[in-house]
């Protein structure tokens, strides 16, 4: 919201067309993971996952659109322009996969 407010082109109702890169991320086998853990453990897992992925998305210039259960929808190149936005989205996806390997190792303990 702060980004939208500081950008004067969004102070009026409407939008400008632009190209964006869209990214969806979730935890594979989340149902299986949730069945093996208590509610408290599950909240820890999903909280850690959403926090880590969010930091990666934001650090690459992405905008988080929404959280949907264990999923995150994000995009690059809006509301502010992001140079090489497609590359930034790919970087976020690769870094997210790398971090997820580390997270899964911790969750297995």
N, C-alpha and C positions, 0 to 999 in steps of 0.2 A: 504494500500500500504506500509506503514511503517513497518508493521509486515512482509510482504513478503520480503522486502528489507533486513531486519536485519536477516532473517532466510536463511542461506546460501544454504539450500537444494532446495530453490525456485529460485536460480539465473540462472537456466538453464530452457529451454523450456521442458515442460512435467509435469507429476504429479505422485504422489505415491498413490496407492489405500489405503483407510482407511474407517472405519465405521464412520458415522456421524448421528446426530439427526437433522432433518429438521423441521422447524416451520414456519407456515404461520399465519399471524394475519391480521384481517381487522375489520372495523366498521360495525356491523350488521345494515341493513337498511340505509346504507349511502346515497342511492338515495333519500329516504324519508327525511333524515336530510338535504340534499343539496337543496331540493325543498322548505324547510321552512325557509331558511336563505339567506341573501344577500351574494354576493361574498366575501366581507370583513369578515363577520361572518364565512363563510365556511372556508376561509383560516385560521382563528384563530383556528377553531375546528380541522382541519386536521393537522395544525402545532403543536398544543398542543399534539394531539394523537401520531403523529410520533415521537416527541421529548420524550415523556414519555415512550413509548414502546421501543424506541431505548436505552434509559438509562437502562431499565430493562434488555434488551438483553445483552448489553455490560457488565453490572455489574455481570452477571452470566457466563461470559466467551464466549458468543456467538459472531458470526461474522455476520454482516448484509450483505446479498447478494445483495438485491435490494429493492427499493420502487416501487410499482406498484399502482398508484392512492392512495387509502386509505389502501393499503395492504403493508405488510412487509414480506419479505422472509429472514429467517436467519438460521444459522446452527451452530452446536457445534462440536468440535474435529478436526477442520481444519481452517486455515492452521497450527495452533499450536495445539498440543495435549491438551485435557481438561479431567482431571481425572473425572470419573463419569459423562461424558457428557450427557447421557440420563437424569439423575436426574437434571442436570443443565437446560436442555431444559424444563423439566416439571416444575421446579421452576419458570422459566421465564413465562411460560404459565399461571400458577396459579397467580403469582404476577401481570401479565398483566391484567387478568380478574378482580382481586381485584381493581386495579387502574382504570380500565375502569368504574366500578360502580361509583367511585368518580367523574370521568370526566363527565360521563353522567348526574349526578346530577347537575353539574355546567352548562352543556350545556342546560339543561332544563329551566334554569332561563332566 
